[in-house]
Amino acid sequence: MRVAWLYLRQYLRVRLSYRGDFLAEFLAELLGTAAGLAFLAGVFGGAGVSAIGGWPRDTVLFIYGFSMLSMGLFEMLGPALYRFPETYLIEGRFDQVLLKPVSPLLQVLLTGFNPMGATEILAGLVLMGWTSHRLELSWGPLSALAAGGMAISGGVILISVFLALTCVSFWFEDRFGVQPPVFNCIVFGRYPIEVFHPAVRFLLRFVIPFAFIGYYPGGLFVEAGRWSESTRMLAMATPLVALACITASGFLWRLGVSRYRSTGS
């Protein structure tokens, strides 16, 4: 934790040396996120859509807002994984990482730290607050703590999935890797998965568990009363899914690092 804090402090010192540029980027990210929410609101409002696949508008928006918390955490730590094949393997910068007496994975994640992910979290909290009021949800310390734990678990799942995909580059060097098509699938986990084809639902539950970043943890706070016992148990298992994902991807990472042979240049 101390090393992580030192990395983040150094990063912020560098970025804040150009405060105007940092503020402009933060505002641009915030406006971009707000534009996305405005589009979503327009789909429901302007088009007269009150439900999707039987799911009420406010419930869908709550689940979407909940997924933004996990997505924001991923956007803070995940960008380096997206660029890992080109930046670290093809350009040979991974040698520098291995020479330092700090966890290579920690270095990679923190070197690519992106504070702009906070805009996604902020927008998600606003959307959750608005829909909670409309849905008449009551939040206490325990429920807020549970929501925070679920959101962190969702972020861990996202990081784990893309860490596993990144590890493929240790065996098959490719400038872009296999992340882009999988990244586009995240959007499916931000809506109630019952509206999708059974094959897509199976994919989101058991192959690429993006259903656990929005639908299951978010739905637990608004739909648990109407869910079956098995569905509620599956939603409550979100932290266990996160633990399984990070364990599996961590194993792949260590295996990939063990076979790394540098660029030879």
C-alpha positions as CSV (number, residue, x, y, z in Angstrom):
1,M,0.0,0.0,0.0
2,R,2.9,2.4,0.7
3,V,4.4,1.7,-2.7
4,A,1.0,2.2,-4.3
5,W,0.6,5.6,-2.5
6,L,4.1,6.7,-3.6
7,Y,3.3,5.8,-7.2
8,L,0.0,7.7,-7.1
9,R,1.5,10.7,-5.4
10,Q,4.3,11.0,-8.0
11,Y,1.8,10.6,-10.8
12,L,-0.4,13.4,-9.4
13,R,2.6,15.7,-9.0
14,V,3.5,15.2,-12.7
15,R,-0.1,15.8,-13.8
16,L,-0.8,18.7,-11.6
17,S,2.3,20.5,-12.8
18,Y,0.0,21.5,-15.7
19,R,-3.1,22.3,-13.7
20,G,-5.0,23.9,-16.6
21,D,-4.5,20.9,-18.8
22,F,-5.5,18.5,-16.0
23,L,-8.7,20.5,-15.3
24,A,-9.6,20.7,-19.0
25,E,-9.2,17.0,-19.4
26,F,-11.3,16.3,-16.3
27,L,-14.1,18.6,-17.5
28,A,-14.0,17.0,-20.9
29,E,-14.3,13.5,-19.4
30,L,-17.1,14.7,-17.2
31,L,-19.0,16.2,-20.1
32,G,-18.5,13.0,-22.1
33,T,-19.9,10.9,-19.3
34,A,-22.8,13.4,-18.9
35,A,-23.5,13.2,-22.7
36,G,-23.8,9.4,-22.4
37,L,-26.3,9.7,-19.6
38,A,-28.2,12.3,-21.5
39,F,-28.5,9.9,-24.4
40,L,-29.7,7.1,-22.2
41,A,-32.3,9.5,-20.6
42,G,-33.3,10.5,-24.1
43,V,-33.9,6.9,-25.2
44,F,-36.3,6.5,-22.3
45,G,-37.8,10.0,-22.2
46,G,-38.0,11.3,-25.8
47,A,-38.9,7.9,-27.3
48,G,-41.6,7.3,-24.7
49,V,-39.9,4.0,-23.6
50,S,-40.9,3.1,-20.1
51,A,-39.5,-0.4,-19.9
52,I,-37.0,-2.7,-21.5
53,G,-38.0,-6.4,-21.7
54,G,-40.5,-5.8,-18.8
55,W,-37.9,-4.0,-16.7
56,P,-39.0,-0.6,-15.5
57,R,-37.0,2.4,-16.7
58,D,-35.8,3.5,-13.2
59,T,-34.7,0.0,-12.4
60,V,-32.7,-0.3,-15.6
61,L,-31.1,3.1,-15.0
62,F,-30.2,2.1,-11.4
63,I,-28.4,-1.0,-12.6
64,Y,-26.7,1.0,-15.3
65,G,-25.5,3.6,-12.7
66,F,-24.3,0.8,-10.4
67,S,-22.2,-0.6,-13.2
68,M,-20.6,2.8,-13.7
69,L,-19.0,2.4,-10.2
70,S,-17.2,-0.8,-11.3
71,M,-16.4,0.7,-14.7
72,G,-14.9,3.8,-13.1
73,L,-12.5,1.6,-11.0
74,F,-11.5,-0.3,-14.1
75,E,-10.9,2.9,-16.0
76,M,-8.5,4.1,-13.2
77,L,-6.3,0.9,-13.3
78,G,-7.1,-0.9,-16.5
79,P,-5.8,1.3,-19.3
80,A,-2.2,-0.1,-18.9
81,L,-3.5,-3.6,-19.5
82,Y,-5.1,-2.4,-22.7
83,R,-1.8,-1.1,-24.0
84,F,0.4,-3.7,-22.5
85,P,1.3,-5.8,-25.6
86,E,2.5,-2.8,-27.5
87,T,4.0,-0.7,-24.7
88,Y,5.7,-3.4,-22.6
89,L,6.3,-6.4,-24.8
90,I,6.9,-5.1,-28.4
91,E,8.7,-2.0,-27.2
92,G,10.6,-3.9,-24.6
93,R,9.7,-1.8,-21.6
94,F,8.8,-4.8,-19.5
95,D,12.6,-5.3,-18.9
96,Q,12.6,-2.1,-16.8
97,V,9.6,-3.4,-14.8
98,L,11.3,-6.6,-14.0
99,L,14.5,-4.9,-12.8
100,K,12.6,-3.1,-10.0
101,P,12.1,-4.8,-6.6
102,V,8.3,-4.2,-6.7
103,S,5.5,-6.4,-8.0
104,P,5.5,-6.2,-11.8
105,L,1.8,-6.2,-11.9
106,L,1.5,-3.4,-9.4
107,Q,3.9,-1.4,-11.4
108,V,2.0,-1.9,-14.7
109,L,-1.3,-1.0,-13.1
110,L,-0.2,2.1,-11.3
111,T,2.0,3.4,-14.1
112,G,-1.1,3.6,-16.2
113,F,-3.3,5.1,-13.5
114,N,-6.0,7.2,-14.9
115,P,-7.8,9.6,-12.4
116,M,-10.4,10.4,-15.0
117,G,-12.2,7.2,-14.1
118,A,-13.5,9.2,-11.1
119,T,-15.9,11.0,-13.5
120,E,-17.6,7.7,-14.3
121,I,-17.9,6.9,-10.5
122,L,-19.3,10.4,-9.8
123,A,-21.9,10.1,-12.6
124,G,-22.8,6.6,-11.4
125,L,-23.4,7.9,-7.9
126,V,-25.6,10.7,-9.2
127,L,-27.6,8.3,-11.3
128,M,-28.0,5.9,-8.5
129,G,-29.1,8.7,-6.1
130,W,-31.7,10.0,-8.6
131,T,-33.2,6.5,-9.3
132,S,-33.0,5.5,-5.6
133,H,-35.3,8.5,-4.9
134,R,-37.7,7.5,-7.6
135,L,-37.7,3.9,-6.5
136,E,-38.0,4.9,-2.8
137,L,-34.9,2.9,-1.8
138,S,-33.6,3.5,1.7
139,W,-29.9,3.4,2.3
140,G,-28.3,2.7,5.6
141,P,-24.6,2.3,6.6
142,L,-24.8,-1.5,6.0
143,S,-26.5,-1.3,2.6
144,A,-24.1,1.4,1.5
145,L,-21.1,-0.7,2.6
146,A,-22.5,-3.7,0.8
147,A,-23.0,-1.7,-2.4
148,G,-19.4,-0.4,-2.1
149,G,-18.1,-4.0,-1.7
150,M,-20.1,-5.2,-4.6
151,A,-18.9,-2.3,-6.8
152,I,-15.2,-3.0,-5.9
153,S,-15.9,-6.7,-6.7
154,G,-17.2,-5.7,-10.1
155,G,-14.1,-3.6,-10.7
156,V,-11.9,-6.6,-9.7
157,I,-13.8,-8.8,-12.2
158,L,-13.2,-6.3,-15.0
159,I,-9.5,-6.0,-14.2
160,S,-9.1,-9.8,-13.9
161,V,-10.8,-10.5,-17.3
162,F,-8.5,-8.0,-19.1
163,L,-5.5,-9.2,-17.2
164,A,-6.2,-12.7,-18.4
165,L,-6.5,-11.4,-22.0
166,T,-3.3,-9.4,-21.6
167,C,-1.5,-12.6,-20.6
168,V,-2.2,-14.1,-24.0
169,S,0.3,-11.6,-25.4
170,F,3.1,-13.5,-23.6
171,W,2.5,-16.4,-26.0
172,F,1.1,-14.6,-29.1
173,E,2.6,-11.1,-29.5
174,D,0.1,-8.8,-31.1
175,R,0.0,-5.0,-31.0
176,F,-3.6,-4.8,-30.2
177,G,-4.2,-8.2,-28.5
178,V,-7.6,-9.7,-28.1
179,Q,-9.0,-7.1,-25.7
180,P,-11.0,-4.8,-28.1
181,P,-13.9,-7.2,-29.0
182,V,-14.2,-8.3,-25.4
183,F,-14.2,-4.6,-24.2
184,N,-17.2,-4.0,-26.4
185,C,-19.1,-6.8,-24.6
186,I,-19.0,-4.9,-21.3
187,V,-22.1,-2.9,-22.3
188,F,-24.2,-6.1,-22.1
189,G,-23.5,-6.5,-18.4
190,R,-24.8,-3.0,-17.7
191,Y,-28.4,-4.0,-18.5
192,P,-30.8,-6.7,-17.3
193,I,-29.4,-9.8,-19.1
194,E,-32.9,-11.3,-19.4
195,V,-33.5,-9.1,-22.4
196,F,-30.7,-10.9,-24.3
197,H,-30.6,-14.3,-26.1
198,P,-29.9,-17.3,-23.9
199,A,-26.5,-17.8,-25.5
200,V,-25.6,-14.2,-24.5
201,R,-26.8,-14.8,-21.0
202,F,-24.7,-17.9,-20.6
203,L,-21.7,-16.0,-21.9
204,L,-22.2,-13.1,-19.5
205,R,-22.7,-15.5,-16.5
206,F,-20.1,-18.2,-17.0
207,V,-17.6,-17.3,-19.7
208,I,-17.0,-13.6,-19.5
209,P,-18.7,-12.7,-16.2
210,F,-19.7,-9.1,-17.0
211,A,-23.2,-9.8,-15.6
212,F,-21.5,-9.4,-12.2
213,I,-20.5,-5.8,-12.8
214,G,-24.1,-4.4,-13.0
215,Y,-27.0,-6.7,-13.4
216,Y,-26.5,-9.1,-10.5
217,P,-25.0,-6.7,-7.8
218,G,-27.1,-3.7,-8.9
219,G,-30.3,-5.8,-9.2
220,L,-29.8,-7.2,-5.7
221,F,-30.7,-3.8,-4.3
222,V,-33.8,-3.3,-6.5
223,E,-35.1,-6.7,-7.7
224,A,-34.1,-9.2,-4.9
225,G,-37.7,-9.4,-3.7
226,R,-38.9,-10.7,-7.1
227,W,-35.9,-12.9,-7.8
228,S,-35.7,-16.6,-7.2
229,E,-33.6,-17.9,-4.3
230,S,-31.0,-19.2,-6.8
231,T,-30.7,-15.9,-8.5
232,R,-30.3,-14.0,-5.2
233,M,-27.6,-16.4,-4.2
234,L,-25.8,-16.0,-7.5
235,A,-25.9,-12.2,-7.1
236,M,-24.6,-12.4,-3.5
237,A,-21.7,-14.5,-4.8
238,T,-20.3,-11.6,-6.7
239,P,-17.3,-11.2,-4.3
240,L,-16.6,-14.9,-4.7
241,V,-16.7,-14.5,-8.5
242,A,-14.2,-11.7,-8.2
243,L,-11.9,-13.8,-6.0
244,A,-12.0,-16.7,-8.4
245,C,-11.3,-14.3,-11.4
246,I,-8.4,-12.6,-9.8
247,T,-6.9,-15.9,-8.6
248,A,-7.1,-17.4,-12.1
249,S,-5.8,-14.3,-13.9
250,G,-3.0,-13.9,-11.3
251,F,-1.9,-17.5,-12.1
252,L,-1.9,-16.8,-15.8
253,W,0.1,-13.6,-15.2
254,R,2.8,-15.4,-13.2
255,L,3.0,-18.1,-15.8
256,G,3.4,-15.5,-18.6
257,V,6.0,-13.6,-16.7
258,S,8.0,-16.8,-16.2
259,R,8.3,-17.4,-19.9
260,Y,9.1,-13.8,-20.9
261,R,12.3,-13.6,-22.9
262,S,12.7,-9.9,-23.6
263,T,12.9,-8.4,-27.1
264,G,16.6,-9.2,-27.8
265,S,17.3,-5.6,-28.9
